[in-house]
């Protein structure tokens, strides 16, 4: 089992773990890149039937979920 602090030792390990996190995985969100110093994060949100709103655009909650956890993580690091 990884310690909480050891998760931040490698950007690659952190990216892989976050891609398996159910709130992100369930919305179709993938983390494509995290810089080694955690100053840049690139994410992608797949446009699917379950994250589309009534007018056919991306649901705002999915957009928020795509960005929310990373700002705090970048500040902590």
BELGIHU-V847836 format. One record per helix or strand. SS is the DSSP state (helix for helix, strand for strand). FROM is the first residue (numbers start at 0). LEN is the number of residues. Records with the same first field share a line. If there is no record, write none. Layout:
BEGIN
SS: FROM-LEN ; FROM-LEN
END
This chain:
BEGIN
helix: 4-4 ; 10-9 ; 21-6 ; 48-3 ; 59-17
strand: 28-6 ; 40-5 ; 51-1 ; 57-1
END
